[in-house]
């Protein structure tokens, strides 16, 4: 499975369900995309979660993939964790609330780029 070369393409492929690409929980993807700060990050669905990366691959920055909070899909409830399942930040009833909670816990500079 190939990865999208940039943030905009990654979001488009997720929202369109492009064959041969990573797919995620559509309601969670849609809610995350509605948040401008998350839309500026690279969406990375994996193992029933939606992670957010600061840059598009390649290369995969070793520290980037595990720096930002992420959503565990398949809810409700939707669970939001710190990197590496370090701490449960909260549970929400809707994907929209989950995306907002991720934004609330982003580092100050994450998701502020013009791309997306």
MOPAC internal coordinates of N, CA, C and O (Angstrom, degrees):
PM7 1SCF
backbone

  N    0.0000 0     0.00 0     0.00 0    0    0    0
  C    1.4431 1     0.00 0     0.00 0    1    0    0
  C    1.5252 1   108.68 1     0.00 0    2    1    0
  O    1.2310 1   120.85 1   -56.89 1    3    2    1
  N    1.3064 1   115.97 1   123.11 1    3    2    1
  C    1.4600 1   118.79 1  -179.13 1    5    3    2
  C    1.5255 1   110.18 1   -86.26 1    6    5    3
  O    1.2310 1   121.60 1   -28.69 1    7    6    5
  N    1.3199 1   114.55 1   151.31 1    7    6    5
  C    1.4622 1   120.69 1   178.64 1    9    7    6
  C    1.5238 1   108.83 1   -95.32 1   10    9    7
  O    1.2310 1   120.88 1   -31.17 1   11   10    9
  N    1.3035 1   115.92 1   148.83 1   11   10    9
  C    1.4623 1   120.74 1   177.14 1   13   11   10
  C    1.5238 1   109.04 1   -64.14 1   14   13   11
  O    1.2310 1   119.95 1   -35.89 1   15   14   13
  N    1.3219 1   117.71 1   144.11 1   15   14   13
  C    1.4625 1   120.94 1  -175.75 1   17   15   14
  C    1.5309 1   114.57 1   -77.06 1   18   17   15
  O    1.2310 1   120.47 1   164.86 1   19   18   17
  N    1.3327 1   116.71 1   -15.14 1   19   18   17
  C    1.4643 1   118.65 1  -178.08 1   21   19   18
  C    1.5307 1   109.63 1  -152.23 1   22   21   19
  O    1.2310 1   121.08 1    -9.31 1   23   22   21
  N    1.3099 1   115.55 1   170.69 1   23   22   21
  C    1.4635 1   122.07 1  -174.91 1   25   23   22
  C    1.5279 1   111.55 1   -63.89 1   26   25   23
  O    1.2310 1   120.07 1   133.16 1   27   26   25
  N    1.3126 1   117.48 1   -46.84 1   27   26   25
  C    1.4631 1   120.97 1  -177.84 1   29   27   26
  C    1.5201 1   111.30 1   -60.92 1   30   29   27
  O    1.2310 1   120.47 1   135.92 1   31   30   29
  N    1.3254 1   116.70 1   -44.08 1   31   30   29
  C    1.4644 1   121.07 1   179.51 1   33   31   30
  C    1.5201 1   111.01 1   -65.54 1   34   33   31
  O    1.2310 1   120.03 1   139.83 1   35   34   33
  N    1.3163 1   117.55 1   -40.17 1   35   34   33
  C    1.4666 1   120.72 1   179.54 1   37   35   34
  C    1.5290 1   110.84 1   -59.82 1   38   37   35
  O    1.2310 1   120.59 1   133.87 1   39   38   37
  N    1.3206 1   116.48 1   -46.13 1   39   38   37
  C    1.4750 1   119.45 1   178.75 1   41   39   38
  C    1.5270 1   110.67 1   -63.93 1   42   41   39
  O    1.2310 1   120.36 1   136.35 1   43   42   41
  N    1.3265 1   116.91 1   -43.65 1   43   42   41
  C    1.4677 1   120.02 1  -179.09 1   45   43   42
  C    1.5221 1   110.61 1   -60.17 1   46   45   43
  O    1.2310 1   120.31 1   134.72 1   47   46   45
  N    1.3352 1   117.02 1   -45.28 1   47   46   45
  C    1.4595 1   120.63 1  -179.54 1   49   47   46
  C    1.5250 1   111.55 1   -63.23 1   50   49   47
  O    1.2310 1   120.32 1   140.51 1   51   50   49
  N    1.3276 1   116.99 1   -39.49 1   51   50   49
  C    1.4649 1   119.97 1   177.89 1   53   51   50
  C    1.5244 1   111.26 1   -65.51 1   54   53   51
  O    1.2310 1   120.48 1   134.53 1   55   54   53
  N    1.3106 1   116.70 1   -45.47 1   55   54   53
  C    1.4638 1   120.50 1  -177.57 1   57   55   54
  C    1.5233 1   112.57 1   -69.21 1   58   57   55
  O    1.2310 1   120.50 1   148.37 1   59   58   57
  N    1.3291 1   116.64 1   -31.63 1   59   58   57
  C    1.4651 1   120.94 1  -179.75 1   61   59   58
  C    1.5223 1   112.72 1   -90.14 1   62   61   59
  O    1.2310 1   119.72 1   168.25 1   63   62   61
  N    1.3322 1   118.14 1   -11.75 1   63   62   61
  C    1.4590 1   120.85 1  -177.29 1   65   63   62
  C    1.5161 1   112.24 1    66.61 1   66   65   63
  O    1.2310 1   120.33 1  -140.29 1   67   66   65
  N    1.3192 1   116.97 1    39.71 1   67   66   65
  C    1.4584 1   122.69 1  -177.52 1   69   67   66
  C    1.5307 1   110.71 1   -56.38 1   70   69   67
  O    1.2310 1   119.95 1   -56.69 1   71   70   69
  N    1.3510 1   117.70 1   123.31 1   71   70   69
  C    1.4636 1   120.40 1   178.71 1   73   71   70
  C    1.5306 1   111.72 1   -58.41 1   74   73   71
  O    1.2310 1   120.84 1   -33.99 1   75   74   73
  N    1.3285 1   115.99 1   146.01 1   75   74   73
  C    1.4568 1   121.73 1   177.35 1   77   75   74
  C    1.5151 1   113.98 1    80.79 1   78   77   75
  O    1.2310 1   120.28 1  -172.22 1   79   78   77
  N    1.3250 1   117.07 1     7.78 1   79   78   77
  C    1.4623 1   120.81 1   178.27 1   81   79   78
  C    1.5251 1   109.03 1  -121.02 1   82   81   79
  O    1.2310 1   120.93 1   -14.27 1   83   82   81
  N    1.3120 1   115.83 1   165.73 1   83   82   81
  C    1.4625 1   120.32 1   176.74 1   85   83   82
  C    1.5244 1   109.58 1   -61.70 1   86   85   83
  O    1.2310 1   121.13 1   -38.66 1   87   86   85
  N    1.3183 1   115.44 1   141.34 1   87   86   85
  C    1.4537 1   120.76 1   177.59 1   89   87   86
  C    1.5209 1   108.98 1  -122.56 1   90   89   87
  O    1.2310 1   120.85 1   -26.90 1   91   90   89
  N    1.3010 1   115.98 1   153.10 1   91   90   89
  C    1.4529 1   121.03 1   179.24 1   93   91   90
  C    1.5142 1   110.29 1  -133.34 1   94   93   91
  O    1.2310 1   120.90 1     1.26 1   95   94   93
  N    1.3130 1   115.88 1  -178.74 1   95   94   93
  C    1.4582 1   123.00 1   174.98 1   97   95   94
  C    1.5306 1   106.83 1   -64.16 1   98   97   95
  O    1.2310 1   120.18 1   -67.75 1   99   98   97
  N    1.3272 1   117.26 1   112.25 1   99   98   97
  C    1.4626 1   120.28 1  -171.19 1  101   99   98
  C    1.5203 1   112.55 1   -58.71 1  102  101   99
  O    1.2310 1   119.84 1   139.64 1  103  102  101
  N    1.3264 1   117.92 1   -40.36 1  103  102  101
  C    1.4656 1   119.80 1  -178.83 1  105  103  102
  C    1.5230 1   111.57 1   -64.56 1  106  105  103
  O    1.2310 1   120.56 1   142.81 1  107  106  105
  N    1.3273 1   116.54 1   -37.19 1  107  106  105
  C    1.4666 1   120.69 1   177.87 1  109  107  106
  C    1.5265 1   109.66 1   -70.48 1  110  109  107
  O    1.2310 1   120.35 1   136.01 1  111  110  109
  N    1.3149 1   116.94 1   -43.99 1  111  110  109
  C    1.4681 1   121.03 1   178.50 1  113  111  110
  C    1.5269 1   110.23 1   -59.50 1  114  113  111
  O    1.2310 1   120.48 1   133.91 1  115  114  113
  N    1.3152 1   116.69 1   -46.09 1  115  114  113
  C    1.4631 1   121.18 1  -179.64 1  117  115  114
  C    1.5359 1   111.33 1   -62.21 1  118  117  115
  O    1.2310 1   120.43 1   136.87 1  119  118  117
  N    1.3281 1   116.79 1   -43.13 1  119  118  117
  C    1.4687 1   120.61 1   179.23 1  121  119  118
  C    1.5244 1   111.19 1   -66.13 1  122  121  119
  O    1.2310 1   120.47 1   139.44 1  123  122  121
  N    1.3267 1   116.70 1   -40.56 1  123  122  121
  C    1.4680 1   120.16 1   178.82 1  125  123  122
  C    1.5277 1   110.40 1   -65.63 1  126  125  123
  O    1.2310 1   120.47 1   138.13 1  127  126  125
  N    1.3193 1   116.71 1   -41.87 1  127  126  125
  C    1.4617 1   120.83 1  -179.86 1  129  127  126
  C    1.5265 1   111.66 1   -62.83 1  130  129  127
  O    1.2310 1   119.87 1   151.85 1  131  130  129
  N    1.3037 1   117.86 1   -28.15 1  131  130  129
  C    1.4672 1   121.78 1   179.55 1  133  131  130
  C    1.5290 1   112.59 1   -71.22 1  134  133  131
  O    1.2310 1   120.44 1   164.88 1  135  134  133
  N    1.3290 1   116.77 1   -15.12 1  135  134  133
  C    1.4652 1   121.75 1   178.73 1  137  135  134
  C    1.5362 1   108.80 1   -91.69 1  138  137  135
  O    1.2310 1   119.28 1   -65.09 1  139  138  137
  N    1.3270 1   118.98 1   114.91 1  139  138  137
  C    1.4676 1   120.11 1  -177.24 1  141  139  138
  C    1.5255 1   114.33 1   -54.11 1  142  141  139
  O    1.2310 1   119.39 1   140.96 1  143  142  141
  N    1.3145 1   118.77 1   -39.04 1  143  142  141
  C    1.4747 1   119.40 1  -178.52 1  145  143  142
  C    1.5247 1   111.06 1   -69.41 1  146  145  143
  O    1.2310 1   119.74 1   143.81 1  147  146  145
  N    1.3214 1   118.10 1   -36.19 1  147  146  145
  C    1.4659 1   119.75 1   177.49 1  149  147  146
  C    1.5188 1   110.39 1   -73.41 1  150  149  147
  O    1.2310 1   120.22 1   144.73 1  151  150  149
  N    1.3115 1   117.19 1   -35.27 1  151  150  149
  C    1.4657 1   121.32 1   178.64 1  153  151  150
  C    1.5231 1   111.46 1   -62.54 1  154  153  151
  O    1.2310 1   119.77 1   156.98 1  155  154  153
  N    1.3163 1   118.05 1   -23.02 1  155  154  153
  C    1.4689 1   122.31 1   178.38 1  157  155  154
  C    1.5238 1   112.29 1   -85.00 1  158  157  155
  O    1.2310 1   120.28 1   177.55 1  159  158  157
  N    1.3442 1   117.06 1    -2.45 1  159  158  157
  C    1.4649 1   122.09 1   178.65 1  161  159  158
  C    1.5252 1   109.54 1  -106.21 1  162  161  159
  O    1.2310 1   120.64 1   -21.15 1  163  162  161
  N    1.3280 1   116.38 1   158.85 1  163  162  161
  C    1.4644 1   121.59 1   178.97 1  165  163  162
  C    1.5270 1   108.47 1   -79.55 1  166  165  163
  O    1.2310 1   119.48 1   -61.74 1  167  166  165
  N    1.3404 1   118.60 1   118.26 1  167  166  165
  C    1.4630 1   120.60 1   179.50 1  169  167  166
  C    1.5239 1   110.45 1   -79.76 1  170  169  167
  O    1.2310 1   120.74 1   -45.73 1  171  170  169
  N    1.3193 1   116.20 1   134.27 1  171  170  169
  C    1.4564 1   119.74 1  -177.08 1  173  171  170
  C    1.5281 1   109.82 1  -136.35 1  174  173  171
  O    1.2310 1   120.39 1   -86.84 1  175  174  173
  N    1.3569 1   116.87 1    93.16 1  175  174  173
  C    1.4586 1   119.57 1   177.17 1  177  175  174
  C    1.5281 1   110.22 1   -78.76 1  178  177  175
  O    1.2310 1   120.85 1   -46.89 1  179  178  177
  N    1.3190 1   115.98 1   133.11 1  179  178  177
  C    1.4569 1   120.66 1   178.36 1  181  179  178
  C    1.5202 1   109.94 1  -159.04 1  182  181  179
  O    1.2310 1   120.85 1   -44.63 1  183  182  181
  N    1.3179 1   115.98 1   135.37 1  183  182  181
  C    1.4585 1   122.61 1   174.31 1  185  183  182
  C    1.5261 1   113.28 1    48.96 1  186  185  183
  O    1.2310 1   120.29 1  -133.44 1  187  186  185
  N    1.3323 1   117.04 1    46.56 1  187  186  185
  C    1.4544 1   121.51 1   176.65 1  189  187  186
  C    1.5130 1   115.04 1    74.61 1  190  189  187
  O    1.2310 1   120.69 1  -160.27 1  191  190  189
  N    1.3317 1   116.29 1    19.73 1  191  190  189
  C    1.4636 1   120.78 1   179.09 1  193  191  190
  C    1.5235 1   109.21 1  -130.05 1  194  193  191
  O    1.2310 1   121.27 1   -15.10 1  195  194  193
  N    1.3250 1   115.17 1   164.90 1  195  194  193
  C    1.4572 1   120.47 1   170.89 1  197  195  194
  C    1.5174 1   107.13 1  -124.47 1  198  197  195
  O    1.2310 1   121.53 1   -69.81 1  199  198  197
  N    1.3370 1   114.68 1   110.19 1  199  198  197
  C    1.4659 1   122.30 1   178.12 1  201  199  198
  C    1.5225 1   108.80 1   -98.19 1  202  201  199
  O    1.2310 1   121.23 1   -15.90 1  203  202  201
  N    1.3137 1   115.26 1   164.10 1  203  202  201
  C    1.4612 1   121.95 1   179.27 1  205  203  202
  C    1.5217 1   108.39 1  -131.17 1  206  205  203
  O    1.2310 1   120.92 1   -50.52 1  207  206  205
  N    1.3375 1   115.85 1   129.48 1  207  206  205
  C    1.4599 1   121.80 1  -179.53 1  209  207  206
  C    1.5216 1   109.42 1  -113.04 1  210  209  207
  O    1.2310 1   120.99 1   -29.94 1  211  210  209
  N    1.3156 1   115.72 1   150.06 1  211  210  209
  C    1.4643 1   120.40 1  -179.09 1  213  211  210
  C    1.5223 1   112.85 1   -73.33 1  214  213  211
  O    1.2310 1   120.16 1   152.36 1  215  214  213
  N    1.3216 1   117.29 1   -27.64 1  215  214  213
  C    1.4655 1   121.59 1  -179.23 1  217  215  214
  C    1.5191 1   110.09 1  -135.71 1  218  217  215
  O    1.2310 1   121.12 1   -21.77 1  219  218  217
  N    1.3180 1   115.46 1   158.23 1  219  218  217
  C    1.4550 1   121.11 1   176.98 1  221  219  218
  C    1.5205 1   109.84 1   -82.01 1  222  221  219
  O    1.2310 1   120.12 1   -31.47 1  223  222  221
  N    1.3331 1   117.38 1   148.53 1  223  222  221
  C    1.4510 1   120.24 1   175.45 1  225  223  222
  C    1.5178 1   109.75 1   -76.83 1  226  225  223
  O    1.2310 1   119.07 1    -9.79 1  227  226  225
  N    1.3286 1   119.38 1   170.21 1  227  226  225
  C    1.4447 1   125.42 1   -22.95 1  229  227  226
  C    1.5167 1   111.19 1   -81.78 1  230  229  227
  O    1.2310 1   118.41 1    -9.81 1  231  230  229
  N    1.2580 1   120.64 1   170.19 1  231  230  229
  C    1.4588 1   124.67 1    -6.21 1  233  231  230
  C    1.5242 1   109.99 1   -81.41 1  234  233  231
  O    1.2310 1   121.30 1   -18.98 1  235  234  233
  N    1.3123 1   115.12 1   161.02 1  235  234  233
  C    1.4552 1   120.22 1   175.47 1  237  235  234
  C    1.5163 1   108.30 1   -80.84 1  238  237  235
  O    1.2310 1   120.22 1   -67.91 1  239  238  237
  N    1.3071 1   117.18 1   112.09 1  239  238  237
  C    1.4695 1   118.04 1   176.32 1  241  239  238
  C    1.5276 1   109.00 1   -69.00 1  242  241  239
  O    1.2310 1   120.88 1   -51.37 1  243  242  241
  N    1.3018 1   115.92 1   128.63 1  243  242  241
  C    1.4630 1   119.58 1  -175.23 1  245  243  242
  C    1.5152 1   112.82 1   -59.01 1  246  245  243
  O    1.2310 1   119.69 1   141.52 1  247  246  245
  N    1.3118 1   118.20 1   -38.48 1  247  246  245
  C    1.4541 1   119.83 1  -176.53 1  249  247  246
  C    1.5268 1   112.83 1   -87.86 1  250  249  247
  O    1.2310 1   119.57 1   161.51 1  251  250  249
  N    1.3130 1   118.43 1   -18.49 1  251  250  249
  C    1.4562 1   121.06 1  -173.10 1  253  251  250
  C    1.5206 1   113.42 1   -68.95 1  254  253  251
  O    1.2310 1   120.48 1   138.23 1  255  254  253
  N    1.3134 1   116.69 1   -41.77 1  255  254  253
  C    1.4462 1   120.05 1  -174.02 1  257  255  254
  C    1.5035 1   114.53 1   -65.03 1  258  257  255
  O    1.2310 1   119.94 1   164.93 1  259  258  257
  N    1.2892 1   117.71 1   -15.07 1  259  258  257
  C    1.4541 1   119.81 1  -175.72 1  261  259  258
  C    1.5223 1   111.99 1  -124.82 1  262  261  259
  O    1.2310 1   120.05 1  -148.99 1  263  262  261
  N    1.3259 1   117.50 1    31.01 1  263  262  261
  C    1.4679 1   121.10 1  -177.67 1  265  263  262
  C    1.5117 1   113.99 1  -104.72 1  266  265  263
  O    1.2310 1   119.96 1   156.29 1  267  266  265
  N    1.3149 1   117.67 1   -23.71 1  267  266  265
  C    1.4542 1   121.08 1  -170.89 1  269  267  266
  C    1.5263 1   111.69 1  -111.51 1  270  269  267
  O    1.2310 1   120.43 1   -27.39 1  271  270  269
  N    1.3354 1   116.78 1   152.61 1  271  270  269
  C    1.4599 1   119.47 1   176.24 1  273  271  270
  C    1.5277 1   110.10 1   -64.44 1  274  273  271
  O    1.2310 1   120.88 1   -20.59 1  275  274  273
  N    1.3245 1   115.92 1   159.41 1  275  274  273
  C    1.4591 1   120.39 1  -178.04 1  277  275  274
  C    1.5242 1   110.51 1  -143.16 1  278  277  275
  O    1.2310 1   121.16 1   -13.30 1  279  278  277
  N    1.3248 1   115.39 1   166.70 1  279  278  277
  C    1.4613 1   123.03 1  -177.35 1  281  279  278
  C    1.5233 1   109.50 1  -107.93 1  282  281  279
  O    1.2310 1   120.83 1   -47.06 1  283  282  281
  N    1.3380 1   116.02 1   132.94 1  283  282  281
  C    1.4576 1   121.18 1   168.96 1  285  283  282
  C    1.5243 1   106.12 1   -90.91 1  286  285  283
  O    1.2310 1   120.88 1   -61.03 1  287  286  285
  N    1.3216 1   115.92 1   118.97 1  287  286  285
  C    1.4581 1   121.98 1  -175.26 1  289  287  286
  C    1.5312 1   110.82 1   -81.27 1  290  289  287
  O    1.2310 1   120.84 1     1.91 1  291  290  289
  N    1.3208 1   116.00 1  -178.09 1  291  290  289
  C    1.4514 1   121.20 1   175.19 1  293  291  290
  C    1.5140 1   114.27 1    89.35 1  294  293  291
  O    1.2310 1   120.07 1  -169.34 1  295  294  293
  N    1.3206 1   117.47 1    10.66 1  295  294  293
  C    1.4560 1   120.92 1  -179.03 1  297  295  294
  C    1.5106 1   111.35 1   -80.49 1  298  297  295
  O    1.2310 1   120.35 1     9.67 1  299  298  297
  N    1.3033 1   116.94 1  -170.33 1  299  298  297
  C    1.4581 1   124.37 1    10.19 1  301  299  298
  C    1.5246 1   111.94 1   -82.04 1  302  301  299
  O    1.2310 1   121.13 1   -23.85 1  303  302  301
  N    1.3065 1   115.45 1   156.15 1  303  302  301
  C    1.4498 1   126.75 1    -4.11 1  305  303  302
  C    1.5270 1   110.90 1   -77.15 1  306  305  303
  O    1.2310 1   121.45 1   -25.18 1  307  306  305
  N    1.3131 1   114.84 1   154.82 1  307  306  305
  C    1.4565 1   122.64 1   173.50 1  309  307  306
  C    1.5206 1   106.56 1   -98.40 1  310  309  307
  O    1.2310 1   120.78 1   -53.14 1  311  310  309
  N    1.3223 1   116.11 1   126.86 1  311  310  309
  C    1.4633 1   120.34 1  -176.83 1  313  311  310
  C    1.5214 1   110.09 1  -102.83 1  314  313  311
  O    1.2310 1   121.18 1   -39.80 1  315  314  313
  N    1.3162 1   115.35 1   140.20 1  315  314  313
  C    1.4560 1   121.77 1   178.88 1  317  315  314
  C    1.5155 1   107.62 1  -118.63 1  318  317  315
  O    1.2310 1   121.19 1   -54.41 1  319  318  317
  N    1.3391 1   115.33 1   125.59 1  319  318  317
  C    1.4629 1   121.71 1  -177.14 1  321  319  318
  C    1.5191 1   111.21 1  -119.97 1  322  321  319
  O    1.2310 1   121.82 1   -22.91 1  323  322  321
  N    1.3183 1   114.11 1   157.09 1  323  322  321
  C    1.4573 1   120.19 1   167.64 1  325  323  322
  C    1.5265 1   107.18 1   -75.68 1  326  325  323
  O    1.2310 1   119.86 1   -12.02 1  327  326  325
  N    1.3244 1   117.87 1   167.98 1  327  326  325
  C    1.4659 1   120.96 1  -178.63 1  329  327  326
  C    1.5243 1   112.68 1   -50.06 1  330  329  327
  O    1.2310 1   121.47 1   -39.63 1  331  330  329
  N    1.3254 1   114.78 1   140.37 1  331  330  329
  C    1.4538 1   121.23 1   176.29 1  333  331  330
  C    1.5178 1   114.06 1    65.86 1  334  333  331
  O    1.2310 1   119.85 1  -154.60 1  335  334  333
  N    1.3138 1   117.88 1    25.40 1  335  334  333
  C    1.4684 1   122.90 1  -176.81 1  337  335  334
  C    1.5204 1   111.39 1    56.86 1  338  337  335
  O    1.2310 1   120.53 1  -149.40 1  339  338  337
  N    1.3491 1   116.59 1    30.60 1  339  338  337
  C    1.4589 1   120.99 1  -177.66 1  341  339  338
  C    1.5107 1   113.80 1   -62.24 1  342  341  339
  O    1.2310 1   120.49 1   137.65 1  343  342  341
  N    1.3282 1   116.67 1   -42.35 1  343  342  341
  C    1.4644 1   120.52 1  -177.65 1  345  343  342
  C    1.5232 1   109.06 1  -150.87 1  346  345  343
  O    1.2310 1   120.69 1   -43.06 1  347  346  345
  N    1.3175 1   116.28 1   136.94 1  347  346  345
  C    1.4546 1   120.81 1   174.07 1  349  347  346
  C    1.5236 1   107.84 1   -77.10 1  350  349  347
  O    1.2310 1   120.54 1   -63.06 1  351  350  349
  N    1.3222 1   116.57 1   116.94 1  351  350  349
  C    1.4636 1   120.90 1  -179.70 1  353  351  350
  C    1.5199 1   111.78 1   -82.65 1  354  353  351
  O    1.2310 1   120.97 1   154.52 1  355  354  353
  N    1.3195 1   115.75 1   -25.48 1  355  354  353
  C    1.4557 1   119.23 1   178.63 1  357  355  354
  C    1.5107 1   112.04 1   163.69 1  358  357  355
  O    1.2310 1   121.73 1   -10.11 1  359  358  357
  N    1.3217 1   114.29 1   169.89 1  359  358  357
  C    1.4554 1   122.85 1   175.48 1  361  359  358
  C    1.5205 1   107.55 1  -124.26 1  362  361  359
  O    1.2310 1   120.89 1   -37.94 1  363  362  361
  N    1.3125 1   115.91 1   142.06 1  363  362  361
  C    1.4597 1   119.91 1  -178.57 1  365  363  362
  C    1.5221 1   109.94 1  -129.56 1  366  365  363
  O    1.2310 1   121.23 1   -19.60 1  367  366  365
  N    1.3138 1   115.25 1   160.40 1  367  366  365
  C    1.4561 1   121.02 1  -179.53 1  369  367  366
  C    1.5252 1   112.73 1   -86.44 1  370  369  367
  O    1.2310 1   120.56 1   158.56 1  371  370  369
  N    1.3304 1   116.54 1   -21.44 1  371  370  369
  C    1.4667 1   119.30 1  -175.98 1  373  371  370
  C    1.5299 1   110.82 1  -132.65 1  374  373  371
  O    1.2310 1   120.73 1   -24.22 1  375  374  373
  N    1.3309 1   116.21 1   155.78 1  375  374  373
  C    1.4647 1   119.40 1   174.79 1  377  375  374
  C    1.5302 1   112.06 1   -60.14 1  378  377  375
  O    1.2310 1   120.40 1   143.45 1  379  378  377
  N    1.3140 1   116.84 1   -36.55 1  379  378  377
  C    1.4702 1   120.67 1   179.92 1  381  379  378
  C    1.5292 1   110.75 1   -60.88 1  382  381  379
  O    1.2310 1   120.31 1   135.43 1  383  382  381
  N    1.3246 1   117.02 1   -44.57 1  383  382  381
  C    1.4660 1   120.68 1   177.72 1  385  383  382
  C    1.5263 1   110.89 1   -65.21 1  386  385  383
  O    1.2310 1   120.59 1   143.45 1  387  386  385
  N    1.3351 1   116.47 1   -36.55 1  387  386  385
  C    1.4668 1   120.50 1   179.11 1  389  387  386
  C    1.5245 1   110.51 1   -63.60 1  390  389  387
  O    1.2310 1   120.55 1   134.45 1  391  390  389
  N    1.3238 1   116.55 1   -45.55 1  391  390  389
  C    1.4676 1   120.22 1   179.13 1  393  391  390
  C    1.5247 1   110.76 1   -62.19 1  394  393  391
  O    1.2310 1   120.28 1   138.77 1  395  394  393
  N    1.3157 1   117.08 1   -41.23 1  395  394  393
  C    1.4700 1   120.73 1   179.14 1  397  395  394
  C    1.5227 1   110.92 1   -63.99 1  398  397  395
  O    1.2310 1   120.15 1   142.87 1  399  398  397
  N    1.3294 1   117.32 1   -37.13 1  399  398  397
  C    1.4621 1   120.53 1   179.21 1  401  399  398
  C    1.5286 1   110.94 1   -67.64 1  402  401  399
  O    1.2310 1   120.35 1   141.63 1  403  402  401
  N    1.3219 1   116.94 1   -38.37 1  403  402  401
  C    1.4668 1   119.66 1   175.28 1  405  403  402
  C    1.5255 1   109.42 1   -60.16 1  406  405  403
  O    1.2310 1   120.19 1   132.40 1  407  406  405
  N    1.3164 1   117.25 1   -47.60 1  407  406  405
  C    1.4697 1   121.02 1   179.86 1  409  407  406
  C    1.5224 1   110.41 1   -57.82 1  410  409  407
  O    1.2310 1   120.37 1   137.94 1  411  410  409
  N    1.3209 1   116.90 1   -42.06 1  411  410  409
  C    1.4714 1   120.97 1   179.94 1  413  411  410
  C    1.5251 1   112.81 1   -60.43 1  414  413  411
  O    1.2310 1   120.44 1   155.64 1  415  414  413
  N    1.3409 1   116.76 1   -24.36 1  415  414  413
  C    1.4651 1   120.86 1  -176.61 1  417  415  414
  C    1.5274 1   113.67 1  -109.05 1  418  417  415
  O    1.2310 1   119.95 1  -169.74 1  419  418  417
  N    1.3264 1   117.70 1    10.26 1  419  418  417
  C    1.4682 1   120.03 1   176.35 1  421  419  418
  C    1.5211 1   110.00 1   -72.73 1  422  421  419
  O    1.2310 1   120.50 1   -31.70 1  423  422  421
  N    1.3408 1   116.65 1   148.30 1  423  422  421
  C    1.4666 1   119.05 1   170.75 1  425  423  422
  C    1.5320 1   108.68 1   -58.59 1  426  425  423
  O    1.2310 1   119.75 1   -27.26 1  427  426  425
  N    1.3138 1   118.09 1   152.74 1  427  426  425
  C    1.4680 1   121.18 1  -174.93 1  429  427  426
  C    1.5280 1   115.30 1   -53.02 1  430  429  427
  O    1.2310 1   119.68 1   146.04 1  431  430  429
  N    1.3283 1   118.22 1   -33.96 1  431  430  429
  C    1.4643 1   120.53 1  -175.99 1  433  431  430
  C    1.5251 1   114.05 1   -94.35 1  434  433  431
  O    1.2310 1   119.32 1   174.45 1  435  434  433
  N    1.3220 1   118.90 1    -5.55 1  435  434  433
  C    1.4679 1   121.34 1  -176.14 1  437  435  434
  C    1.5240 1   110.89 1   -77.24 1  438  437  435
  O    1.2310 1   121.08 1   -47.92 1  439  438  437
  N    1.3130 1   115.55 1   132.08 1  439  438  437
  C    1.4495 1   120.86 1   176.13 1  441  439  438
  C    1.5086 1   114.61 1    77.92 1  442  441  439
  O    1.2310 1   120.40 1  -156.13 1  443  442  441
  N    1.3124 1   116.83 1    23.87 1  443  442  441
  C    1.4606 1   119.65 1  -179.76 1  445  443  442
  C    1.5169 1   112.97 1  -105.69 1  446  445  443
  O    1.2310 1   120.16 1  -172.99 1  447  446  445
  N    1.3469 1   117.29 1     7.01 1  447  446  445
  C    1.4666 1   119.87 1  -179.70 1  449  447  446
  C    1.5185 1   110.01 1   -73.28 1  450  449  447
  O    1.2310 1   121.20 1   -15.28 1  451  450  449
  N    1.3089 1   115.31 1   164.72 1  451  450  449
  C    1.4619 1   120.72 1  -179.70 1  453  451  450
  C    1.5153 1   111.80 1   -81.02 1  454  453  451
  O    1.2310 1   119.91 1   162.05 1  455  454  453
  N    1.3470 1   117.77 1   -17.95 1  455  454  453
  C    1.4602 1   120.26 1  -177.47 1  457  455  454
  C    1.5099 1   108.82 1   -72.78 1  458  457  455
  O    1.2310 1   120.49 1   -31.03 1  459  458  457
  N    1.3208 1   116.67 1   148.97 1  459  458  457
  C    1.4346 1   122.28 1   175.35 1  461  459  458
  C    1.4593 1   110.06 1   124.35 1  462  461  459
  O    1.2310 1   120.10 1   180.00 1  463  462  461

